[in-house]
């Protein structure tokens, strides 16, 4: 008490004496923070267990990693996927002669037949779903419908049509009708179609046509007999044609990084493969109008060869995931892992795929296009989000070759849900994670994955709040925990990890991380500036990833407004300012603006992030008179697409031009994209800009369309695979005056430190009766991986229930991107 603290200036700029005084005081404060338990709050250091004869205790086995059963707010998940039984019934009903669709089984038909491409659930209107959730009963349960996509290849002018079939189950009440009100054109062009018979039915004959006359030439130029071909997209501008660049790679592990620099531009328009042809051949920046012209140059000796021969420089050792290098110190030991010593703290209802944790509750949905979605997300009993779902994922490339410079993938086309594999226990998710299944349907049947989704709680390793002081009640911390719901989609070369993370304070984080292989290009000096050289003859191409999410927030109801809160610098004069400093102060001030029109709601994050957008209910306030709301905060890498105006990404992904946009919610605008948008950049089925037609968005039901992504400036360390800690992007949904105070203070996994009245100790503490459990963790089971179960169009397991070979699996998975051709 006799030591006087120096003032602020002298503490930093004063004498050595003052500096020493400050150091002594700091040391005293640090020493005084030693905590001694009081008798009433002391938690026994003895571990729980069985008392032995000698007085010691032995640890007992930890509780099994089985989640307690959740109680969903309604007994039916109205957003659930169709069952295999329902899919088979719908297919058989539509195939009846009474429907007069002249359908052929997709596994037996071709391009000139009428085929069912897709059968999946069509989700109910929001009003119907909410009516059921508000008063669950058979009377309020929305009728169940299926969306069915048919390729009308047998029509004089082939086209694609979506049909709405229901109600389900199939009965005399079931009807069907054209589903058109969710699209901006009708019908769907045939040239925008997906692949039904698999790439080997549709594309392999053309690839054989290309390589067969080039056997000896290919052997000479590239030194191999086996290649894998991919076709870059989009294949069409407006649906009037279907063309693409074929890009050849050496076959083998990591073939995405093994390009050989050989390209053909092919025309695959129409439904008659015999009329498909090669329009151009490109090799070493030489353009030929046909294969014959290319052969003529080769045979005459006028063909300019690549500077480095592919067969001299390329191998498969550097593109595998086999471990390299010397083992690091202590790396022979298994690393730490999470264990819930007192049992899992989240609940799951497997029948409805409903999850609850620490006041949070949500239903899960799953579909072929984009995979997992979240529905009716509630916190502390109140609905925060009606729907949270990924909408589209683009990857737009650059390069000085025909393939890279013409590539703009929209991965919804391939089916990100259809490309979900079983998760790797202990690697993709912690060992104690709970796994849930998912089933997707295609033209050939159904695929079921037992471990499509994982759920786990983890300690963040840092408190969610904390403070150390000296007054009663002001010292303590709340432990940081979060619940993660995860799925991973492998679309060809890239792996997308989708994480939905829930925090104790009502915050939610949406995160996408990427790994897998780069889309490599053939390296030569002319490629400089379009990527980074990663091997002798390979480069990683410059590209952007942007992933769009639909966030249908319902903040204290569905009547919400968009508010922009920002700060700006101001210069003010006040009579009480000290003359020593002058009468002027420069500071910042908050301003709040309600954005009333959706045309003004296509948004970029402000410079220096000096602003935040919130969805609020102006009619509902907290105790302090502030409108209750949730803010949308940018997390890691808050980017938008770099390139605007490219014809290959013109109007089919307009949402990627913004960090976020807010529109009035409509059942006729369920998604910002469609699988056909990929091949229709000039005239998409869903034009996002048409959502914005000047409507009022003040106290209306609103949807925020939020983007995450990354500018992928590739580097050497992206080989063999991109690292998830860098290739990651996120956004947060956080309470903004939604509560009266921080609700994480409800947590009993917390500590409060108070001054002790007992002179023998400095501090007492309170841990609210939560005892740390001690037990023997369950044995980690040996690693097993079975991946998927395949059912045919009749709903029965196909032979073996799984693809017989890895090649068969790759053929079914990689669609058209990489097709193996052996000469």
N, C-alpha and C positions, 0 to 999 in steps of 0.2 A: 504493500500500500504506500510505502514511502517513495517508490519510484514513480516519477512523473513522466508520462508518455510525451515525447516531443510532438510539436505540431507537424502537420502534413509536410510542410516545406523542409523543415529541419530534419525530419526523419529520413528524407532521401538525399538531402544536399548538405546536412549539417556536419558537425565535428565527429571525430572518431569516438568521442565519449558518448554522444547520442546514439551513434550506430551500435556501440557496445550495449547501451541500455536497452535498445530495441531488441537486440539479439538475446539478452538475458530474459526479457519479458516473453519473447517468443518461446524460448526454451521452457520457461515456467508454465506457459499455457499448454504446451505440448505434453509436459509431464503431468499436468493436472487432469488430462483427458483419460487417464487410466480408469477403467470402469470396474467397480466392485459390486457384486450382486448383494442385494439385501436378502434377509432371511425369508421374507414373504414372497419374493419373486424368483428365488433360486430354483433353477431347473437342475435336477440331479444329473451328475456326470455319469452315473451308472447307466449302461446301456440296457435296453430291454432284452429279455431273453429268459432262458430256463435256469433256475438256481440249481447248481451242482452240489454234491455232498461236501466238497471241500469249501463251499461258500462262494465259489466263483460263478460266473454266468456264461452260458454259451449262447451265441447268436442264433436266432431262429430264422427260418426261411422267409424272405420278403413275400408280400402278397403277389399273386399272379398278375401279370399285365393284362387284365381283363377289365374293360371299362364298365362301370355301372350303367344300367339301362337308363336312357333318357326318356323323358315324357314330353313328346312333341305337343305343341298347342292344338294340333288337329291330327286325327288318326290316319289321314291320307296325304301323301305328298303329291299335290296336284301338278307338280313340275317333273315328276319321275319319268324316266325313259320308258319306252315300250318294252314289254317283256318279249322273249323269243316267241312264246305262244301267240301273243297279240300280233307280232310281225307276220308270222306264218298265216294266221287267220286273215289278215288284211290282204296279203298277197294272193291267197287262194280265192278270196271274194272278188277281188278285181280281175283275176284271171278267168272268172266264169264267163261263159258265152253270153250271159245276160248283160254284161257290161259292154260287150262289142268292142273291146280294145285290141283284139287280135294279138295278145301278148305271147311272147316266146320267153322261155326261161333264159335268164341272162347268161348262165353258164353253158348254154347250148346255142345261143343266138349270136348274131353278128351286127355290124353297123346298119344293115338294111332291114333290121327287124325292130319291132316294138318291144322294148325291154323296160322292166322296173329297175331304176337306178338306185332308189333310196326309199326306205320306209322308216319314219321316226315320229315321235310324239309331236303334236302341235299344241303348244301350251295355251291355256285358257286366257281369256281377257283378264285384265287386272281387276276390273270391277267384280267379275264372277269369283275370282280367287279370293279377294278380300271379303266378299260376302260369306264365303265358306269359312274363312279363318275367324271371322267375327262371331259366327254362330255355326260351328261344325255340326252337320247332320246329313243324312241321306238326301234330304230335300234341298239343301244348299250346295251339295257337292256338284261342281261343274261337270258337264258331260265331257267325256274323253274323246279326242280326235287324233287322227294320224295325218301327217303330211306325206304324200306319195309323189315321187318324181318319176315320170315316164319319158324315156327317149323314144319319140315317134320316128324311128328310122325308116319305117315302111311307107310313110306318107309321101305323096308326090313331091312336096317340099318339106324335107325332114325338119322337125322342130322338137322342143322339149316343153312339157307341160307339168305344172304342179297341181295336184288334186288334194282336196280336203275330204277325208273319209271318216264318217262317224255317225252317231255316237258308237263307242266301243263299250263292251264287246259286240262283235258282229251279231246282228239280229234283224228282224223284219223292219226295224226302225232305222237301220243304217242306210245312209245315202252318200252320194259323192258329188262334188262340184269343183269347178275350176277355182284355184287359189290365185288370185291376181292382185288383190288390193294392197299387198305389201310390196309390189314391184312398180317400177316406173316405165315399163314397156311390156308388151305381150305379143306373141309368146316369147319364150326363151330361145335364142338362136341355137341351132344344132351345132354350130361351130364353137360354141362356148361349153360344150358338154364335158362331163368327166369320163373316165375310162370305166367301162363295164366289163368287158371280156378280159381285162388285164392287158398290159403293154405288149405281151408276146402275141396276143391275137391281133392287136391293132398295128403295132409299129415294127415288130421284128422283121417281117418280110421286106419292108423298105430298107432297113439297116443291112440286111443280107444283100439286097440289091445294090447298095452302095459299095460294100466291101468285096463282094465276090469277084468282080473284074479287077480288083486291086490287090489280089493276094500277094503277088511277088513284089509289087511296089511298096505295100505296107510293110512287108518283111524287111525290105531294104531301107526304108526311111525310118521305121520305128522299132524294128527288131523284136517283134512279138507276134504271136498268133492269136492272142486273146485280148479283147478290148471291151470296154463298157461305154455305152453311148448314152448321152442325155440330150434332151431337147430344151433349149431355153424358152422362157415365156415372157410376156403373153403371146398366144398363138394367133390372136385376132385383134383388130382395132374396134370394130363395131358388129362383128358377127358375119360379115360378108365373105370371109375367107378363113382358112386355118393353116398357118405356116409357122415354121420355127427353125432356129439354127441348131443343127446337130453338132455336139461337142464330144470328141473322143478322148478317152482316158485309158491308161493302162489298167488292166484288171488286177485286183489284189487288195490287200488291206489299205484302207485310207485312200481309195482311188480318187476321192475328191481333190486330193493334192497332187495327182499324177497326170495332169493334162499333157497332151502331145502336140498341141498346136495345129489341129486339122479339123476343118469345119465344112459343113454343107448346109445350104439353105434349102429346105424341103417344103413342098406344097402337099398337104394332106387334107385338102378341102373335099367336101362331099362324103358320100357313104360307100364309094366304090374304090377300094384300095388299089385296084388295077390301074386307076387313073392318076395315082399319086406319082410325084416325080421330084427329081433334084433340079433346083433352079440355079444354084451357084455352088462352086467349090472354092474354098480359100485355104491357101497354104503359104506361110512365110510372106504375108502381105501381097500375094499374087491372087488375082480373082479370075476364075474360069467359069464359063457359062454352062459347062456340063462335065460329067466324068470323062467323056471321050476327049474333051479339050484338055483336061488335066493330064490324061494319059499321053496325049500327043506331045505335050511339053516335056513330060518325063522321058519318053522314048527318044525324043530328038535331042535331049541333053540341054534344052533351054530352061528347064526348071531350076530356079535358084533354091538351093538347099538351105535349111536352117543352119545357123552358125555352129550349133552344138547338136550332135546326134543324140536323140532321146535315149537310145539303147545304151549309150556310153555313160550316161550320167544318172540315170534313174534306177532306183531299186525300192523295195518295200520295207526296208528295215527302219527308216526314219518316220514312216507314217503309221506304224503300229503303236499300240498302247502298252507294249511290253516294257517293263521297268528297265531304266538305263542308269549307269553310274554306280559308284561305290555306295554301300549302305551307310547311312548317317549314324552318328553316335546315338545309341539307345533306341534306334528305330526298329530294333528287333522286338521291342516290347509293344503290346497293343496300347493304343492311346486311351485317354479317359473317355468315359461314356456316361450318358445320363441314366440315372436310376431313380424311379419314384419309390422311395423306401417305404412309404406308408400306403402305397397303392395309387393307381391313376386317379387324377383329380378332374377328369372330364368324363362326360356321359355320351353314350352313342345308342341310338335306336337303329339297328341295322335294317329293319323292315322298311322304314321310311327314309333312311339315310339322313337322320336328324342328329345334330351334335349340339351339346351345351357345355359351357365352361364359365364359371365365375360371373354369372349374370348374363352371358352371351347365349344366344340360341339361333340356329339356322338350319334350313334344309339344303341338301345338295341336289343338283341336277347334272345331267351329262348328255352330250349329243355328239354326233359324228363331226360336225363342222369345227367346233372350237373346244370341245371337251367339257371340263367341269364348270359349273355355274353355281352361284349362291342365291338363295331365295328367302324372303321373310326374315331378314337378319334383325334380331331384336337384342336390346341391351337393357337390363333391369326391367324387363317386361314391356318395353316400348319399342315399336318398330322403328328402326333407323333407316333400313334399306329394304326396298321391295325386291329389287333385282340387282345383282352385281355379276357381270359376265364379260369375258373377253369377246371381242367382235371380229377382229382381223389382225393379221401380223404381216407387215410388208418388209421386204428386203430389196432395196434398189441398188444396183451395182454400177461401177464405172470400169472402163478398161479400154485398151487399144487393140481389141480383137473383136470378132463378130459376136462371141458369146457374152462376154462380160458387159459390153456396152449396150446390149439389147435386153438385159435381164431385169425384170421387176416382178419378183415373186409376190403373190398374195396367198399365204399358206392356208387360208380357209378352203381354198379350192381342193387341196389334197386331203383335207379332213384332219385337223389337229387332234380331235378326239379319237378318230380312227387310228391315229399313230401313237396313241398312248400304249406303252408296254407295262408289264409288271415291274414295279419298283424293286430296286436292289436293297434288301434288308441290311441294315448296318452301314450302307454307303449312301443311298439316296435318302434314307430316313433312319433315325436312331433305331436301335434294336428293340426298344420297348414301344415303338410306334404301333398304332392300331391301323390295320389296312382294311379298305373297303373295295368291293368289286365294281366294275362297270362293264356294260355291254353296248357295243355299237353294231349297226347293221349296214350291210352293203348289198350290191346287186348279186353277190354270190352266197350270201348267208349272214351269219352273225359271228362276232368274235367276243369272247368273254375273258376278262382279265381279273384274276382274284385280288391282285394288289395294285389296282389302278390309282388309288387315292391313299395317302397316309395322313394320320393325325397324331400330333404329339405336342406335349407341353415341355417347355425348357426354361431353365433359369437363364436370364440374360447376362448374368455376371456383373451387373451394376444395378444400384437401387433405382427405383422409378422416381422417388423423391428422397431427399435427406437434408439434414442440417445439424450442425453441432454448435451449441451456444451454452448459456449459463443460467438462463431463467427456467423455471419449472415449465415443462411441457413443450419446450421449443427444440429439444434435441432428440434425434432419432432418424429412422429410415424405414422405408417400405421396400421389401424385396421386389426385384423386377422379374416378372414371369410373363410369358406369352404363349398362346396356343397357335400352332401352325397347321393349316390344312393345305396339303401339297399334292400336285400332280405334275408329271413330266411328259412332254410330247416330243418325239423324235421324228422330225419331218425331213427325211432324207439325211442330209449331212448335219443339220443343226438340231440341238436338244434345247428345248425351252422348259425351264423350271418355273412353274406358276405357284407362288406362295401367297396365301391369305392369312395374315397374322393379326391376332386380337390381343389387346393390352387391357390391363386392369382399370385404366382410367376412362375407358370408352373409346379409345383410339383404335383405328384399324389401319393396317398397312397392306398395300397391294404391291407385290414385287415380282418382276420377271428377270430371271438370270439365264444366260445362254452359255452353252458349251458345245461340244461336238467339233466337227471339222469345218474349216473354211471352205468356201467355194473357190478353189484354187484356179490360177491361170498359168499359162505357159510363160515363163519369164524370158524376157530379152530387153535390151536397152530401151527399145521403143515403148516399153510399158512403164517407164519411170514416171512417177507422179500419179499413177493410177492404183498404187498399192505398194507393198513392201516385199522385197525378195526374201523368201524363207528357205530356199534350197538352191541347188545348182540351176535347176530349170523350172522352179516353181515360185509363184508369188501368191500372196494373199491379197485379194482385190478390195479396194476401198468400197464401202457400202454403208448404208443407213438401215437400221432396224427401227421400226415404229410399230407398237402394239396398242390397239385401241380397246378401251373398256367402256361398257355401258354401266353407269351408276345411277340407278333410279332411287334417289333419296326421298324418304317420307319423314320430314322433320316435324314432329308433333302433329302429324296428319299429312295429307297430300297437298294442301294448299301452301305452296312455298314461293319464295322470291330469291332472286340472285342479287347478292350484295358484294360490291367491290370495296374493300377497306385498304387504304393506302396511306403512306406517309410522304410528306414533302417538306423541304426546307423552307423556313420562314425567318424573317427578320422583324423583331418586335421591339418596341420601346415602352417602358413602364416607369412611372415616377419613383418607384422604390429601388430601382437599380442603383448600385453603388457608383459614385462618380469616379472612383478609382479605376473602374473597368469601362466607364462610358455608359450612356443611356440605352445602348442597343445590345440586344442578345440575338444570336443566330442559333436556331434550334429546329426541331422538326415537329410536325403536328399531324394528327390523324384526320383523315376525311373519309366519309362513308357515302357510297352512292348506290342506289337501287337501279339496276339495269332493267328497264321496263319492256324492251322489245327484243325478240330473239335474233333479229338481224344484227344487233349490236353485241351478241353473245358468242361470237366466234373469236376466241381469245388467245392472246399470247401472254405468258408470264412477264411481268414488268422488269425493266432493267434493274439490276442489283437486287431483284426479288423484293422490291419495296412495295409489296401489295399482296393481298390474298383474296381469293374468291370464296364466298360462303353461300350455302343454301340455308335460308332462314324462313321461319314462319312469323310474319309480322304480327299476326293476331294472337300469338302465344308467347308469353314472356316468362323469364325466370323471376325470382323474388325481387330482383333489383331493377325490374322494368325493362330489361334488355331482351330483344327478340331471340328466341331459342334457335340455335343453328348448328350446323356442322361445316367446318372449313375444309377445303381441298388444298392440301399442302404439297408442293413438289418435294420429292425425295431425291434419290440419286439420279443423276443424268436426266434432268427435265428437258428433253429435246423434242423437236419436231423434224419433219423431213426437210432435207437440205435442198433437193432439186424440185422445182415447181415449173410445170410447163412441158415436161417430157410427154410425148404422145403415148408412151408405154405406161404412163401413170398419170393420165390426164384428169379424168372425172371419176374414176373408179375407186379412188381413195382420197377424196377431198378432205376428209377428217384429219389426214396426216399433216395438213398445212398449219395446224393450230396445236397449241399445248392442250387446250380443252375447249369445248363448246357446250352451250346449254340450250336446249330446245323444249318446247311444250311436248309433254308425253302424249303419244297416240298409239293405239293398238295396231294401226296400219303402218307404223314406223318401228317395228320390233328390233331392227338391227341396222347398224351403219353400213353393212356390206352384205354380200351373198357370195356363195361359192362361184357363181358365174361372173362376178365382177372382174375376176382375174383376166379373163379373155375378152372383156368388153370395156377397155379404158375410154373409148370414144363415146359409147352409149351404154352405160352400165344398167344392170337390172335395178340397182339401188344407187341413186345419186344423192349423196349426203347433203349437198347444197340445197336440194329441194325440200329438206326438212325445215329450212329457214325461209319462211314466207311472210314475215312481218307480224307474226302473232304476238299478243301480249303474254308476258311471262311473269306478271306480278300476281302473286297469290294464285298460282296455277300448279298443276301437277307437272313437275319438271324432271328432265333427265340430263345429267352431266355426262358428256362423252370425253373421257380423259385419256391422254396418251402417255406412254412411257417408251423408252427406246435408247438407242446409242448410236453415235457416229463411230463406226468401227474403222479406225485408222490402224490397220493390221500391223503386226510386228512379229519378229522372229519367234517370240515366246508363244505365239498362237499355234505353233506346231508342236506336237501333233494336234492338240485340242485347245480351244479357247477356254480361258479361266473364268470361273463364275464370279469371283470377287470383283473383277473389273467389268466384265460384260453383264452389268446389272443395272436395273432402273426401277424406280418405285414412286408411289405417291401415298399420301396419308389422308385419311378421313378422321378429323379430330373434332371433339366438342368445342363449340364456340358460343359460350354463354348458354349452352344447353342445360347445364346444371348450375346450381348456386355456388358450388365450390368443387374442389378436387375429390371425385368419388373414389379414387384409389385409396383414400384414407379409410375406407371401409375394411380394407384387408387386415386380417389378423396375423398374416405373415409379416409382422412389423415389430419394431422395437421403439420404446420411448424411454429416454434416459432422464432421470431427475436427481437433483441434489439429495443426498442422504441426510437424515436427521441423526444418524448414528455417527458419532465422531470417529469411529474406527474405520469408516469407509467414506469415500468421496461421493460415489454415485450409486443409486439403485437403478434397476431397470425393470421394465414390464414387457413381456412377450405374449401376452394374452392367452396363455395356456397352450400355445402350439408347441408341442414337444418334438424335438428332432428325433426321428426314428432311426434305429440301427438294426440292420438285419443282413442276412446273406442274400445278395442279388441272385435272381434266377440264372441258370446256366444259359449261355448264349448258344442257341442251336447251330449245328453245322450249316454252312451256306448251301442253299439249294435254289435252283432257278428253273422254272418250267415255262415261264412266259405266258402263253395264251392257249385258250381252248377254242376250237373252230367248229361251228355248226353250219350245216348246209341249209339250203332253202326250205327244207322240210323240218328244220329245227333240231335235227338229230346230229350227233357228233360225226364229223367226217372220219375217214379211215385214220386211225391213230389219234384223232382229235387235234393233232397239231401238224404243221408242215413237216414233211419227212426229212428234209435236208435244209441246211442253211441257205443254199441257193434258192430253194422254193420259197423260203421265208422272205429272202431279199426281193425276189420277183414280185411277191404279193405286196410287200411294203413300199418299195421305191417307185411304184406307179410307173411313170414313163421316164423318170429322170436318168436312171442308169440301167441300161439293158445290156446284158452280157451277150456278146457275139463271138463265137469261136469259128475260126476258119480252118 
